[in-house]
């Protein structure tokens, strides 16, 4: 595993960015027929979320996703070890003023994101324009966890594990921004079941809780890979109005709707190989995987 880490660390420092993306896309094309289990998960997810697509269109979307995922295989180590000079000029940022104006009020900001294949690099690119902390789930692989943790401690104000809610609230109350992606399957007993692309999904309600306790506004933030290897588009939205409300379930519905809208911009770039519609036994919901 460490040899692979060393290889990618060298490649992202030696290869020009556009060659990294080109190579990653080729790798994704190669993985499509080989990674059967992950391909099957993506096929199930795309079928559930885009039932109006015909079989050919679904297959094309899954293939495009694997190309995007392959690019992400290079973008993640690039976010760890790429120099500021190498990353300079790759990002086109829209809406940075929303974040800066919100932070100027001293209430902090909860940056709402989702697991796109560009996730790690999008965060690193935004770092050049605005400092913020990041909340994350530790990786199961110890080598990958070391790399992720080291990167987050190097490039962000602070790295906070998802089970450290008090630390997250403290950061927000100090007037800082906290980056957070609550879109993956949540099988904790506190999960709420709300639609995601019209399909019941076990969803983390913590976005509303963090916002309510800290008083911090929630600001959508999503990063997209531009076509033709032109760089990245980082989109920061206006703070969500009248959020949170008084109903955690309705708040979770709203967060899922925001994420859905972001995914529709570039559906192939979302992380479809994650088992989003996985449930606990006893919930009385279908088994899709």
Order of alpha helices (4+ residues) and beta strands (2+ residues): alpha-alpha-alpha-alpha-alpha-beta-alpha-beta-alpha-beta-alpha-beta-alpha-beta-beta-beta-alpha-beta-beta-alpha
